[in-house]
Each structure stands twice: as structure tokens, then as C-alpha cells.
Amino acid sequence: MDIDFGTLTDYQRYKLMASLIVPRPIALVTTINADGVVNAAPFSMFNMLGEDPPILMISINKLKDGHLKDTAANILANREFVVHIADEPMAEQMHRCGDSLPPNESELTRYGLTSAPSNAVRPPHIVEAPVAFECVLSEKLETTSRYIFIGQVLWLHARDDLIDMEQCRVRLQNYFPVARFGASFYIRTRDRFAMKDQGVESDSTPIDEIR
């Protein structure tokens, strides 16, 4: 099957790309508005872009009526945000943060998430999240349908059992993020396997042996 993207509508292109380029990591982003209200919203058009400087990307769609989503408006206004990775225990709360709420109501309060002060930016980080990256806006791109924000990471928060800083390694056996799999479908990340190196005869690498 060959499909000419030039013959498709924007919506058709979105449906195909968003359902084929999977799984995608999910950024649960906190921002703060001029009144001090904390907004939290999930975005799966998100990923790491580099380490020197440490940068990541979030792509946020514009609304049909010309208005901006709260996250985009807040980042444009104050250039600060915090990106969280959601794991299985908070997956439902992460998903609900995608609901449309008035700008003066915080998703954290509505869905029972706990905030804590950040170290380098005004928006707080979410205590329940295993990982949080404090970011400042480094660059932005604007297309017809989206804002693409590139954030530089200033600070990392991580659950106590997640990182071995002596080896600078993540204990993957303690890390179970969820990922987007198109529409409202998500996947778990428990079914893992390792590629065998040349000369290694073992057929398996138990996740508990990851160092």
C-alpha cells in the first residue's frame, strides 16, 4: 500500500502517524499561569533531543478556535515548565489530566496529585511521578497547527530507588513507565528483552540483573 500524504486531510495524516509511530513516551507537563494556578496536561508528541545541552521537545496542538491550550499559553508567557514521566500507579491520573478544565482550576487538585516546589523554576513538580525534569524554554517553532517547544533541563527529580548515581545508571527493574499506543490506548513496559552480544551464549537477561 502506497499513500500520497498530499491527498490526505490534516486529520487523516494525524490518525495514521499517531497510530503508527508508537509507542510514544508521555510527558505530563506542569506549568503555572499569571494567577498562580498550576496546570498539568499529558502530551505524547514528546522526546529527548540531546544531552549537551540537555534538551527535550514537546509538541502542542493549537485549538480550532484560535485559542491556545493552557500549557502552551503558560510556556509562552513565562518560559518555564516541568516534564514528568508517568508510571503504572499514576497512569489513570495522568490520562485524566487531559480533560478540559477551566484555567482557574488545577488538574492536580481535581485528580489527587501532590505538588512540591521545584528548585529552578516556578511550576512545581508532581510527587507521585517517578521522574521530573525542570525545564526552561530554549527555542520554539511554530507551524500552522502546532507549537513545538524545546526545553533545556536544569534539574532532575527521581524516586529514591530509581537511580544509582555512583554508576549513573537507572535501575530499570524499578521503572515501569506507560506509553501511548494511539487514540486512548496505552501500553505497559514490563515485557522486556535484551539483544545478545556476540560471544554471549545466555538466551535471557533477567530484568532484575540490570545494573
QUIRARA-V107281 format. One record per pair of residues at least 24 apart in sequence whose ideal C-beta (glycine too) atoms are under 10 Angstrom apart, sorted by sequence separation. I is the first residue (numbers start at 1). J is the second residue. If there is no record, write none. Layout:
i,j
I,J
I,J
//
This chain:
i,j
21,45
132,156
133,157
58,83
131,156
132,157
133,158
18,44
43,69
57,83
131,157
132,158
18,45
56,83
130,157
131,158
132,159
17,45
41,69
43,71
129,157
130,158
131,159
27,56
29,58
41,70
42,71
43,72
74,103
84,113
97,126
129,158
130,159
27,57
39,69
40,70
41,71
70,100
73,103
121,151
125,155
127,157
129,159
25,56
27,58
29,60
39,70
40,71
41,72
69,100
70,101
125,156
126,157
128,159
130,161
131,162
27,59
39,71
70,102
94,126
125,157
127,159
130,162
131,163
175,207
27,60
37,70
41,74
70,103
82,115
93,126
120,153
121,154
173,206
174,207
39,73
94,128
120,154
121,155
173,207
174,208
39,74
48,83
93,128
94,129
119,154
120,155
172,207
173,208
175,210
38,74
82,118
90,126
93,129
118,154
119,155
171,207
172,208
173,209
174,210
33,70
37,74
46,83
63,100
70,107
81,118
90,127
118,155
119,156
171,208
173,210
31,69
32,70
80,118
82,120
90,128
119,157
172,210
173,211
31,70
34,73
46,85
82,121
89,128
90,129
118,157
131,170
171,210
172,211
31,71
33,73
34,74
43,83
80,120
81,121
82,122
86,126
89,129
90,130
130,170
170,210
171,211
29,70
30,71
31,72
33,74
80,121
81,122
82,123
84,125
87,128
89,130
116,157
169,210
29,71
31,73
32,74
39,81
40,82
42,84
79,121
80,122
81,123
82,124
83,125
84,126
86,128
87,129
88,130
169,211
29,72
31,74
34,77
78,121
80,123
82,125
86,129
87,130
27,71
30,74
31,75
33,77
34,78
38,82
40,84
42,86
78,122
82,126
84,128
85,129
86,130
87,131
130,174
131,175
167,211
29,74
31,76
32,77
33,78
78,123
84,129
85,130
86,131
130,175
29,75
31,77
32,78
83,129
84,130
85,131
130,176
131,177
14,61
31,78
82,129
84,131
85,132
130,177
164,211
32,80
74,122
75,123
83,131
84,132
85,133
129,177
31,80
32,81
42,91
74,123
83,132
84,133
30,80
31,81
32,82
82,132
83,133
30,81
31,82
42,93
82,133
83,134
29,81
30,82
42,94
81,133
82,134
83,135
29,82
30,83
40,93
41,94
42,95
81,134
82,135
27,81
28,82
29,83
30,84
40,94
42,96
44,98
80,134
81,135
27,82
28,83
29,84
42,97
43,98
80,135
81,136
27,83
28,84
40,96
41,97
42,98
79,135
80,136
81,137
26,83
27,84
28,85
40,97
41,98
79,136
80,137
25,83
26,84
27,85
28,86
39,97
40,98
41,99
78,136
79,137
26,85
27,86
41,100
78,137
79,138
25,85
26,86
41,101
75,135
25,86
40,101
75,136
76,137
79,140
28,90
39,101
75,137
37,101
39,103
76,140
26,91
28,93
37,102
42,107
75,140
28,94
37,103
39,105
40,106
41,107
76,142
27,94
28,95
30,97
37,104
39,106
40,107
26,94
29,97
35,103
37,105
38,106
39,107
40,108
72,140
81,149
83,151
26,95
28,97
34,103
35,104
37,106
38,107
39,108
40,109
82,151
28,98
33,103
36,106
37,107
38,108
40,110
79,149
81,151
83,153
33,104
37,108
38,109
40,111
76,147
80,151
82,153
26,98
37,109
75,147
79,151
82,154
87,159
33,106
40,113
76,149
82,155
84,157
85,158
32,106
72,146
73,147
75,149
80,154
38,113
40,115
72,147
82,157
87,162
30,106
71,147
75,151
30,107
38,115
56,133
58,135
72,149
30,108
69,147
71,149
28,107
54,133
56,135
68,147
55,135
62,142
54,135
57,138
62,143
64,145
56,138
57,139
59,141
61,143
62,144
30,113
40,123
55,138
62,145
95,178
38,122
39,123
40,124
54,138
55,139
57,141
59,143
61,145
62,146
94,178
28,113
30,115
38,123
48,133
53,138
61,146
62,147
91,176
95,180
32,118
36,122
38,124
40,126
59,145
60,146
61,147
91,177
92,178
98,184
59,146
60,147
87,174
89,176
91,178
30,118
38,126
58,146
59,147
60,148
87,175
88,176
90,178
32,121
40,129
49,138
58,147
59,148
60,149
87,176
88,177
89,178
95,184
31,121
32,122
33,123
58,148
59,149
85,175
87,177
88,178
30,121
31,122
32,123
57,148
58,149
86,177
87,178
95,186
30,122
31,123
32,124
57,149
58,150
85,177
86,178
94,186
30,123
56,149
57,150
58,151
85,178
86,179
29,123
30,124
56,150
57,151
85,179
92,186
30,125
55,150
56,151
91,186
30,126
55,151
56,152
53,150
54,151
55,152
56,153
91,188
28,126
54,152
55,153
88,186
30,129
53,152
54,153
28,128
50,150
53,153
54,154
86,186
88,188
28,129
45,146
49,150
87,188
88,189
30,132
49,151
50,152
51,153
54,156
87,189
88,190
28,131
45,148
46,149
28,132
29,133
30,134
48,153
27,133
29,135
43,149
27,135
29,149
29,151
27,151
14,145
10,144
46,180
10,145
44,179
45,180
44,180
43,180
44,181
42,180
44,182
44,186
26,177
25,177
26,178
25,178
26,179
23,177
25,179
26,180
23,178
24,179
25,180
23,179
24,180
22,179
23,180
24,181
22,180
23,181
24,182
21,180
22,181
23,182
22,182
26,186
19,180
21,182
18,180
19,181
20,182
23,185
18,181
19,182
22,185
23,186
24,187
18,182
19,183
23,187
25,189
17,182
18,183
22,187
23,188
16,182
19,185
23,189
15,182
15,183
//
